[in-house]
Amino acid sequence: MRSRPWVGVPADRKIIAPHPFQAVGEKYLRALVDGAEVLPLPLVSLEPPLPWAEFLPSLDGLFLTGSYSNIEPHHYSDEGSWEGNLHDPARDATTLPLVQAAIAAGVPVLAVCRGLQEVNVALGGTLHQRVHEVPGLNDHREDKQATLAEQYAHAHAVTLAEGGLLRQIHGQPTAQVNSLHGQGIARLAPGLRVEATAPDGLVEAVSLPSASAFFLAVQWHPEWQVREDPFYLATFAAFGQACRERALRRSSTDED
């Protein structure tokens, strides 16, 4: 058996003066190493996309990161995008099919921020492109003029669904989380279960009860200083345990 489970992490395609690069935020990789105790393997996002679904049987988990880019709205509605909205069509083409493929393959999934939105869209849900412009919803964006410590500080509480996966992980009915997102779930995808809600009612976390493996997506950023926040650490630890269980099953099958 491998010393650490292998977890695939789809990359962003970013233009960096002036060439395209594949990038994964180090904070996510660090949280996977320190919090989940797994080995993260970046999966490149190209156009056309590579057939990563074929590689899923070799993986023990799939982690979907946050990003400054947003899913192109044509994937979930007929509305246009707003001017200046940053998109990453290569990542969309990579991650959206991977969500369904991971479910079919029984691969544990943890998704963060953009990752939650990818999960919802991949399974048939829709998004608010500008949460702060929706009547009744709060502004969930960070202050970009603030320090990173201030941006990633606890911003509000979330209510954890009774009997849900997050309530089981945390052991408490509420938790404090950060908030750094402009988009959010509008219509929940069929089959997803609400795991947490913000004070304004916005869905902040979901699970998939029909999935055969661990499946959790959250709107906040639990990767930030993961070992300093018990709730964030418990989330990554639960994902890591699910990955180890899959790795053990795979190892047993290979030996048979």
Stockholm file with secondary structure:
# STOCKHOLM 1.0

chainA/1-256         MRSRPWVGVPADRKIIAPHPFQAVGEKYLRALVDGAEVLPLPLVSLEPPLPWAEFLPSLDGLFLTGSYSNIEPHHYSDEGSWEGNLHDPARDATTLPLVQAAIAAGVPVLAVCRGLQEVNVALGGTLHQRVHEVPGLNDHREDKQATLAEQYAHAHAVTLAEGGLLRQIHGQPTAQVNSLHGQGIARLAPGLRVEATAPDGLVEAVSLPSASAFFLAVQWHPEWQVREDPFYLATFAAFGQACRERALRRSSTDED
#=GR chainA/1-256 SS CCSSCEEEEECEEEEETTEEEEECCHHHHHHIIIIICCEEEEECCCSSCCCGGGGGGGCSEEEECCCSSBCCGGGTCSCCCCTTCCBCHHHHHHHHHHHHHHHHHTCCEEEETHHHHHHHHHTTCCEESCGGGSTTCCCCCCCTTSCHHHHTSCCEEEEECTTSHHHHHHCSSEEEECCCCSCEESSCCTTCEEEEECTTCCEEEEECTTCSSCEEEESSCTTTTGGGCHHHHHHHHHHHHHHHHHHHHHHHHHHC
#=GC SS_cons         CCSSCEEEEECEEEEETTEEEEECCHHHHHHIIIIICCEEEEECCCSSCCCGGGGGGGCSEEEECCCSSBCCGGGTCSCCCCTTCCBCHHHHHHHHHHHHHHHHHTCCEEEETHHHHHHHHHTTCCEESCGGGSTTCCCCCCCTTSCHHHHTSCCEEEEECTTSHHHHHHCSSEEEECCCCSCEESSCCTTCEEEEECTTCCEEEEECTTCSSCEEEESSCTTTTGGGCHHHHHHHHHHHHHHHHHHHHHHHHHHC
//
